[in-house]
């Protein structure tokens, strides 16, 4: 049985996790104007349907807000007509009132259906766009930011936008149209009372602006806190084996509780801001209504204002101020959604550092149909913070030959492999494949020509056959099985409960590490690349597993250009050439036999390895 050691055991009760944010906990930067551009891009394809929805809600509000005006007409015209035994005016007003109510209901239903379709389409598009973009982002991005932060963008942040689109926008349109319509009607009915009512907009505006400024800060913190909760949760669940093996449950619980409390405090602060806004807005509304009613009573007493108009004024004022609670809910959803939109826009505005070429160059045909020459010309690589990993160097790997790269941890072996796979671009110089710069190759062609098999041998949930077929989508079942036979994986696959149709489950946990590695080699053989990179492909295997994988390696490397990154020197023995790296520089270069017989670093490494076997 193979045991993978993750690190030294630490007693959970003695470990104190840092409470300050690490680089992984930092938010993705948001370029200026990115949220507005994203919003335009999302709404742009739906302009016509949005216009129709606006017309529908405009008519619906016109029908709805006609009620108080019709009541005024009934009081001032219909009721007096009854004294003359004329019920016609009152019947007409009642019919108009019922007709407007029915029309408002029909239009409201039509608006909800239309806006719901628009909202669902936008959110479906946005979530798919986040997923596609996250897959396009370069490896350096995924190494800086945890997967939990991207998951937060596609889940909780999109949900915040959904709440705004599903409920908030309708509330905003309702409040906005009510204010415009009622303000106009009030001024027409009586300009004195209308002007007095409209003066309340100034304190209301100041209250709204104050709430917006404070709430936006709160919801920015809230979205960041929610993302931190998801990051901690996913990180713990993905590493549940070492968590339980090294008794990290208590330490992880403390770390999770800390970010969970931050999220709860941010949410509570948002509710407090909304409560403050509702309290102030209601006090202002009630004070203004009282003042307008008193003024209307004075005007009605001296006969300059009809009783029906005063009644309509009171009804309209209630309709004008009551929706302010709805406005508070909208502002609450809006601030949360605005913060979420910022986070999403920051992710989508982040361009891959390894860019697709504008005009791709095709690779020339190979002589034998397999191997290609690899050249590093004046290559230098440094991280964005300036830390140099590979000083400038030149290297040529002949086509069809296997080259092993060894050296101490941190010598630059994996960085060299990642440059060849174009997970990174060199800071200076170029990496060539048969004379063609990797930056000039279309990603699809590059991935067909260069394949990497890593130590993890990641398997997706699904069957064994499906995981092998990833190497060449569209391969027939016979081709999948033939690849497995050539690698030597057929026997163990056939012995599984459902053979090639056995579900390997999460990360291939149903089969052993050595078996996962054999499946990965079968996948690579099926892909039939010209260049194959093996990055620590046997470092986590036991001796029987390593022997099986080494036999598979000989099969898959035949005739190809191969680069083997290895710590285990037993893996190196199948190479035609060995490079010894030290701080990014090639300090030894030769065949395995020549270097072993010498007095250099590889000879020392080989002797230390042989001593470890005794």
C-alpha positions in Angstrom: 0.0 0.0 0.0 1.3 3.4 -0.9 1.4 6.1 1.7 1.6 9.8 0.7 3.1 12.0 3.4 1.7 15.5 3.3 3.9 17.0 6.0 5.0 16.6 9.6 2.1 15.8 12.0 1.2 18.8 14.1 -1.1 18.6 17.1 -4.2 20.6 16.3 -4.4 22.1 19.8 -0.9 23.6 19.4 -1.3 25.1 16.0 -2.4 28.7 15.6 -3.4 29.6 12.1 -2.7 33.2 10.9 -5.8 35.5 11.0 -4.4 37.9 8.4 -5.3 37.5 4.8 -2.9 35.6 2.7 -2.3 36.2 -1.0 -4.9 33.5 -1.8 -7.5 35.4 0.3 -7.0 38.6 -1.6 -9.7 39.7 -4.1 -9.0 39.7 -7.9 -8.3 43.3 -8.9 -11.1 45.1 -10.7 -10.1 47.4 -13.6 -11.9 50.8 -13.7 -15.2 50.6 -15.6 -15.2 46.8 -15.8 -18.6 46.4 -14.0 -20.3 48.9 -16.4 -18.8 47.2 -19.5 -19.9 43.8 -18.2 -23.4 45.1 -17.6 -23.7 46.5 -21.1 -22.5 43.3 -22.6 -25.0 41.3 -20.6 -28.0 43.5 -21.4 -27.0 44.4 -25.0 -28.5 41.3 -26.7 -31.8 41.8 -24.9 -32.5 45.5 -25.8 -35.7 44.8 -27.7 -37.2 42.6 -25.1 -36.1 45.0 -22.4 -37.9 47.9 -24.3 -41.1 45.8 -24.5 -40.9 45.1 -20.8 -40.5 48.8 -20.1 -43.5 49.6 -22.1 -45.5 47.0 -20.4 -44.6 48.2 -16.9 -45.2 51.8 -18.0 -48.8 50.9 -19.0 -49.3 48.8 -15.9 -48.3 51.7 -13.6 -50.5 54.1 -15.5 -53.5 51.8 -15.0 -52.6 51.2 -11.3 -52.0 54.8 -10.4 -55.3 55.9 -11.9 -57.2 54.6 -8.9 -57.0 57.6 -6.5 -57.8 60.0 -9.3 -60.9 58.0 -10.2 -61.9 58.0 -6.5 -61.6 61.8 -6.5 -63.8 62.0 -9.5 -66.3 59.7 -7.8 -66.4 61.9 -4.7 -66.6 65.2 -6.4 -68.7 64.3 -9.5 -70.3 60.9 -9.0 -71.7 61.3 -5.5 -73.3 64.8 -6.2 -74.9 63.4 -9.3 -76.7 60.8 -7.2 -78.6 63.6 -5.5 -80.1 64.4 -8.9 -80.9 60.6 -9.3 -78.2 60.3 -12.0 -76.1 57.2 -11.3 -74.4 57.3 -14.7 -71.2 59.2 -13.7 -70.6 57.0 -10.6 -71.2 53.8 -12.6 -68.8 55.0 -15.3 -66.1 55.8 -12.6 -66.6 52.4 -11.0 -66.4 50.6 -14.4 -63.2 52.6 -15.2 -61.7 51.7 -11.8 -62.4 48.0 -12.2 -61.1 48.1 -15.8 -57.9 49.7 -14.7 -57.4 47.2 -11.9 -58.0 44.3 -14.3 -55.6 45.8 -16.9 -53.0 46.4 -14.2 -53.2 42.7 -13.1 -52.8 41.4 -16.7 -49.9 43.7 -17.5 -48.2 42.8 -14.2 -48.4 39.1 -15.1 -47.0 39.8 -18.6 -44.1 41.9 -17.2 -43.2 39.2 -14.7 -43.1 36.5 -17.4 -41.1 38.6 -19.8 -38.6 39.9 -17.3 -38.2 36.4 -15.8 -37.2 35.1 -19.2 -34.7 37.9 -19.7 -33.3 37.4 -16.2 -32.8 33.6 -16.6 -31.1 34.0 -20.0 -28.7 36.6 -18.6 -27.8 34.5 -15.6 -27.4 31.4 -17.7 -25.1 33.3 -20.0 -23.1 34.8 -17.2 -22.5 31.6 -15.3 -21.4 29.8 -18.5 -19.1 32.7 -19.3 -17.5 32.6 -15.9 -16.9 28.8 -16.3 -15.4 29.2 -19.8 -13.2 32.1 -18.8 -11.9 30.4 -15.7 -10.8 27.4 -17.9 -9.0 29.8 -20.2 -7.1 31.6 -17.5 -3.4 30.7 -17.3 -1.8 28.5 -14.7 -0.3 31.4 -12.8 -3.7 32.8 -12.1 -5.0 29.5 -10.6 -1.8 29.2 -8.6 -2.4 32.7 -7.1 -6.1 32.4 -6.4 -7.9 29.4 -4.9 -10.7 27.6 -6.7 -13.0 28.6 -3.9 -12.8 32.2 -5.0 -13.8 31.3 -8.5 -16.6 29.1 -7.2 -17.9 32.1 -5.2 -18.0 34.2 -8.3 -20.2 31.5 -10.1 -22.5 30.8 -7.2 -23.0 33.3 -4.4 -22.2 36.4 -6.6 -24.4 35.2 -9.4 -27.2 34.5 -6.9 -26.9 38.1 -5.7 -27.4 39.3 -9.2 -30.4 36.9 -9.6 -32.1 38.4 -6.5 -31.6 41.9 -8.0 -32.9 41.0 -11.4 -35.8 38.8 -10.2 -37.2 41.3 -7.6 -35.1 44.4 -7.2 -35.5 45.8 -10.7 -39.2 45.5 -10.7 -39.4 47.3 -7.3 -37.1 50.0 -8.7 -39.3 50.5 -11.8 -42.4 50.4 -9.7 -41.1 53.1 -7.3 -39.6 55.2 -10.1 -42.7 55.2 -12.3 -44.9 55.8 -9.2 -42.9 58.9 -8.3 -43.0 60.3 -11.8 -46.7 59.6 -12.3 -47.9 60.7 -8.9 -45.8 63.8 -8.9 -47.3 64.9 -12.2 -50.9 64.1 -11.0 -50.4 66.0 -7.7 -49.2 69.1 -9.5 -52.1 69.0 -11.9 -54.7 68.4 -9.2 -53.4 71.3 -7.0 -50.0 72.9 -7.5 -49.8 74.1 -3.9 -50.2 70.8 -2.2 -48.2 69.2 -5.0 -45.2 71.5 -4.4 -45.4 70.9 -0.7 -45.3 67.2 -1.3 -42.4 67.3 -3.7 -40.3 69.3 -1.3 -40.0 66.1 0.7 -37.8 64.7 -2.1 -34.8 66.6 -0.9 -34.5 65.0 2.6 -35.4 61.6 1.0 -32.7 62.0 -1.6 -30.1 62.8 1.1 -31.2 59.8 3.1 -30.9 57.5 0.0 -27.5 58.8 -0.9 -26.2 58.4 2.6 -27.5 54.8 2.7 -25.9 54.0 -0.7 -22.4 55.2 0.4 -22.4 53.3 3.6 -24.1 50.1 2.3 -21.7 49.7 -0.7 -18.7 49.5 1.6 -20.6 47.0 3.8 -21.6 44.7 0.9 -18.1 44.8 -0.6 -16.9 43.3 2.7 -19.8 40.9 2.6 -19.0 39.5 -0.8 -15.3 39.1 0.1 -16.3 37.4 3.4 -18.6 35.0 1.6 -15.8 34.1 -0.8 -13.5 33.4 2.1 -16.0 31.1 3.7 -16.3 29.1 0.4 -12.5 29.1 0.0 -12.0 27.7 3.5 -14.7 25.1 3.1 -13.5 23.8 -0.3 -9.9 23.7 0.8 -10.7 21.6 3.8 -13.0 19.2 1.9 -10.4 18.8 -0.9 -7.7 18.0 1.7 -9.9 15.9 4.0 -7.4 13.0 4.1 -4.4 15.1 5.5 -6.9 17.0 7.7 -8.0 13.8 9.4 -4.6 12.2 9.3 -2.8 15.0 11.1 -5.7 16.0 13.4 -6.2 19.4 11.8 -10.0 19.4 12.5 -9.8 21.8 15.4 -7.4 24.2 13.7 -9.5 24.2 10.5 -12.6 24.8 12.6 -11.0 27.8 14.2 -10.0 29.2 10.8 -13.5 28.5 9.4 -15.2 30.1 12.4 -13.1 33.2 12.0 -14.1 33.8 8.4 -17.7 32.7 9.1 -17.9 35.4 11.9 -16.6 38.0 9.4 -19.3 37.0 7.0 -22.0 37.2 9.7 -20.8 40.6 10.9 -20.8 42.0 7.4 -24.4 40.7 6.9 -25.5 42.2 10.2 -23.9 45.5 9.3 -25.9 45.5 6.1 -29.2 44.8 7.9 -28.3 47.6 10.4 -27.8 50.1 7.6 -31.1 49.1 6.0 -32.9 49.4 9.4 -31.4 52.9 9.8 -32.6 53.9 6.3 -36.2 52.5 6.8 -36.5 54.3 10.2 -35.4 57.7 8.8 -37.4 57.4 5.6 -40.6 56.5 7.4 -40.2 59.3 10.0 -39.7 61.7 7.1 -42.7 60.4 5.2 -45.1 60.5 8.1 -44.0 64.0 9.0 -44.5 65.3 5.5 -47.9 63.5 5.1 -49.1 65.2 8.3 -48.0 68.6 7.1 -49.6 68.2 3.7 -52.9 67.0 5.2 -53.0 70.0 7.6 -52.4 72.3 4.7 -55.1 70.6 2.6 -57.5 70.9 5.5 -56.9 74.6 5.6 -57.5 74.9 1.9 -60.6 72.7 2.0 -62.0 74.8 4.8 -61.9 78.1 2.8 -63.4 76.3 -0.2 -60.3 76.5 -2.5 -59.8 72.7 -2.5 -62.4 70.0 -3.2 -62.9 67.2 -0.7 -62.3 64.5 -3.3 -59.0 66.1 -4.4 -57.9 66.2 -0.7 -58.8 62.5 -0.4 -57.0 61.6 -3.6 -53.9 63.6 -2.3 -53.9 61.5 0.9 -54.1 58.3 -1.1 -51.4 59.3 -3.5 -49.1 60.4 -0.7 -49.5 57.0 0.9 -48.7 55.4 -2.5 -45.7 57.8 -2.9 -44.1 57.1 0.5 -45.1 53.5 1.2 -42.9 52.1 -1.7 -39.9 53.7 0.1 -39.7 50.4 2.1 -39.6 48.6 -1.3 -36.9 51.1 -2.4 -34.9 50.1 0.8 -35.2 46.5 -0.2 -34.1 47.3 -3.7 -31.1 49.4 -2.5 -30.2 46.4 -0.2 -30.3 44.0 -3.2 -28.6 46.6 -5.4 -25.6 47.2 -3.1 -25.1 43.4 -2.7 -25.5 42.9 -6.5 -23.2 45.9 -7.3 -20.5 44.4 -5.1 -21.0 41.0 -6.7 -20.9 42.5 -10.2 -17.5 44.1 -9.3 -16.1 40.7 -8.2 -17.4 39.0 -11.4 -16.2 41.8 -13.6 -12.7 41.5 -12.0 -12.6 37.8 -12.9 -13.8 38.2 -16.4 -11.5 41.2 -17.1 -8.5 39.2 -16.1 -6.8 38.2 -19.4 -4.8 35.0 -19.7 -1.1 35.8 -19.5 -0.5 33.0 -22.0 -2.4 34.5 -24.9 -3.8 32.8 -28.0 -1.9 34.0 -31.1 -3.7 36.4 -33.4 -2.5 34.5 -36.5 -1.5 31.0 -35.6 1.4 29.2 -37.4 1.1 25.6 -38.4 3.7 23.0 -37.4 5.6 21.4 -40.3 5.1 17.7 -40.9 7.5 15.4 -39.0 9.7 12.9 -40.8 8.7 9.9 -38.7 5.3 11.2 -37.7 6.2 11.3 -34.0 9.1 13.2 -32.3 9.9 16.9 -32.8 12.9 19.0 -31.9 12.6 21.2 -28.9 14.8 24.3 -28.5 15.2 26.9 -25.7 16.8 30.0 -27.1 18.1 32.6 -24.6 15.3 31.6 -22.3 14.9 33.4 -19.0 12.0 33.1 -16.5 11.2 35.2 -13.5 8.0 35.6 -11.4 6.1 38.9 -11.5 7.7 39.8 -8.2 11.1 39.6 -9.9 12.3 36.3 -8.4 14.4 34.7 -11.1 13.9 30.9 -11.4 15.7 30.2 -14.7 18.6 32.4 -15.7 19.2 32.9 -19.4 20.2 29.6 -21.1 20.1 27.7 -24.4 19.2 24.1 -24.9 18.3 21.8 -27.7 16.5 18.5 -27.3 16.7 16.3 -30.5 13.6 14.8 -31.9 12.8 11.3 -30.7 15.2 11.3 -27.8 14.4 11.1 -24.0 15.9 13.6 -21.7 15.8 13.4 -17.9 16.1 16.5 -15.8 17.2 16.1 -12.2 18.3 18.4 -9.4 17.4 19.5 -5.9 14.0 20.8 -5.0 13.7 24.4 -6.4 16.3 23.9 -9.1 13.8 24.9 -11.8 12.9 21.4 -13.2 9.2 21.8 -13.1 9.4 25.4 -14.4 11.3 24.2 -17.4 8.6 21.6 -18.0 5.8 24.2 -17.7 7.6 26.5 -20.2 7.7 23.6 -22.7 4.0 22.8 -22.1 3.4 26.6 -22.4 1.6 26.9 -19.1 3.9 29.9 -18.8 5.7 32.1 -21.4 9.4 32.9 -20.8 10.2 36.3 -19.5 12.8 36.5 -22.2 13.8 34.4 -25.1 11.6 31.7 -26.8 10.8 28.0 -26.7 10.6 26.4 -30.2 9.0 23.3 -31.5 10.6 22.3 -34.8 11.7 25.9 -35.2 8.2 27.3 -34.5 7.8 29.6 -31.4 5.2 28.1 -29.0 3.6 31.5 -28.8 2.8 31.3 -32.5 0.9 28.0 -32.2 -2.8 27.7 -31.7 -3.5 26.3 -28.3 -5.4 23.3 -29.8 -2.4 22.4 -32.0 0.0 22.8 -29.1 -2.0 20.6 -26.8 -2.1 17.9 -29.5 1.6 18.1 -30.0 2.8 18.5 -26.3 1.2 16.4 -23.5 2.2 16.4 -19.8 1.7 13.6 -17.4 1.9 14.9 -13.8 2.5 13.2 -10.4 -1.2 13.7 -9.5 -2.6 11.8 -12.5 -5.9 13.6 -12.1 -8.9 11.5 -13.0 -12.3 13.0 -13.5 -15.5 11.5 -12.1 -16.7 9.0 -14.7 -15.7 5.6 -16.2 -12.2 4.4 -16.8 -12.8 4.4 -20.6 -14.0 8.0 -20.4 -10.9 9.1 -18.6 -8.6 7.4 -21.1 -10.6 8.8 -24.0 -9.8 12.4 -22.8 -6.5 11.9 -24.6 -8.3 11.8 -28.0 -12.0 12.7 -27.8 -13.9 10.7 -30.3 -11.7 7.6 -30.1 -13.5 4.3 -30.4 -13.8 1.8 -27.6 -11.5 -0.5 -29.4 -8.8 2.3 -29.6 -9.2 3.0 -25.9 -8.8 -0.6 -25.0 -5.8 -1.0 -27.4 -4.1 1.9 -25.6 -4.7 0.3 -22.2 -3.3 -3.0 -23.5 -0.1 -1.4 -24.8 0.5 0.3 -21.5 -0.2 -2.8 -19.5 -3.3 -1.5 -17.8 -5.9 -3.8 -19.4 -5.6 -6.6 -16.8 -6.4 -4.5 -13.8 -9.1 -2.6 -15.7 -10.8 -5.8 -16.7 -10.7 -7.0 -13.1 -12.7 -4.0 -11.9 -16.4 -4.5 -11.1 -17.6 -3.1 -14.4 -14.4 -3.2 -16.4 -13.8 -0.2 -18.5 -17.3 1.1 -17.5 -16.3 1.2 -13.8 -16.8 4.7 -12.3 -13.5 5.8 -10.8 -15.4 8.3 -8.6 -14.0 11.6 -7.3 -10.4 12.1 -8.4 -10.1 8.4 -9.2 -10.3 7.5 -5.6 -11.6 4.0 -6.4 -8.3 2.8 -7.8 -4.7 3.0 -6.5 -2.1 5.6 -7.3 -0.2 3.3 -9.6 -3.4 2.3 -11.4 -4.3 6.0 -11.8 -0.8 6.6 -13.3 -1.3 3.7 -15.8 -4.6 5.2 -16.9 -2.9 8.6 -17.3 -0.2 6.9 -19.5 -2.9 5.2 -21.6 -4.5 8.6 -22.0 -1.2 10.0 -23.2 -0.6 7.1 -25.6 -4.0 7.6 -27.1 -3.3 11.3 -27.5 -0.2 10.3 -29.6 1.8 13.5 -28.9 5.1 14.4 -30.6 6.5 15.6 -27.2 5.7 14.0 -23.9 6.6 15.6 -20.5 6.6 13.4 -17.4 6.7 15.5 -14.3 7.5 13.4 -11.2 5.4 10.6 -12.7 6.6 7.9 -10.3 7.4 9.9 -7.2 4.4 8.7 -5.2 4.4 5.0 -6.2 5.6 1.9 -4.3 8.1 -0.4 -5.9 5.7 -2.7 -7.7 3.7 0.3 -8.9 6.8 2.0 -10.1 7.9 -1.0 -12.1 4.6 -1.3 -13.8 4.7 2.4 -14.7 8.3 2.3 -15.9 7.3 -0.5 -18.3 4.4 1.7 -19.5 6.8 4.6 -19.9 9.0 2.6 -22.2 6.0 1.9 -24.4 4.7 5.5 -24.5 8.1 7.1 -24.9 9.1 5.0 -27.9 9.9 7.3 -30.9 8.8 10.5 -29.1 10.6 13.5 -27.8 10.4 13.2 -24.0 11.3 15.2 -21.0 11.3 13.3 -17.7 11.4 15.4 -14.5 12.4 13.0 -11.7 13.6 12.7 -8.2 13.8 8.8 -8.3 16.9 8.0 -10.3 15.4 4.6 -11.3 13.2 6.5 -13.6 16.2 8.3 -15.1 17.9 5.1 -16.3 15.6 4.8 -19.3 16.7 8.3 -20.6 19.1 8.9 -23.5 20.4 12.1 -21.8 20.5 13.6 -18.3 20.6 17.3 -17.4 21.4 18.3 -13.9 19.9 21.6 -12.9 21.1 23.8 -10.0 19.4 27.2 -9.4 18.1 27.2 -13.0 21.4 26.5 -14.6 22.5 23.3 -16.4 25.6 22.1 -14.4 25.9 18.6 -16.0 24.9 17.2 -19.3 25.5 13.6 -20.6 24.3 10.1 -20.8 23.2 8.3 -17.6 26.2 5.9 -17.8 28.7 8.7 -18.4 27.5 10.8 -15.5 27.3 7.9 -13.1 30.9 7.0 -13.9 32.1 10.5 -13.3 32.7 12.5 -10.1 29.9 15.1 -10.5 26.6 15.8 -8.8 24.6 13.2 -10.7 27.1 10.5 -9.6 26.7 11.6 -6.0 22.9 11.6 -6.4 23.0 8.1 -7.9 25.3 6.8 -5.1 23.0 8.3 -2.5 20.0 6.6 -4.2 21.7 3.2 -4.3 22.7 3.6 -0.6 19.0 4.3 0.2 18.0 0.9 -1.3 20.2 -1.1 1.0 
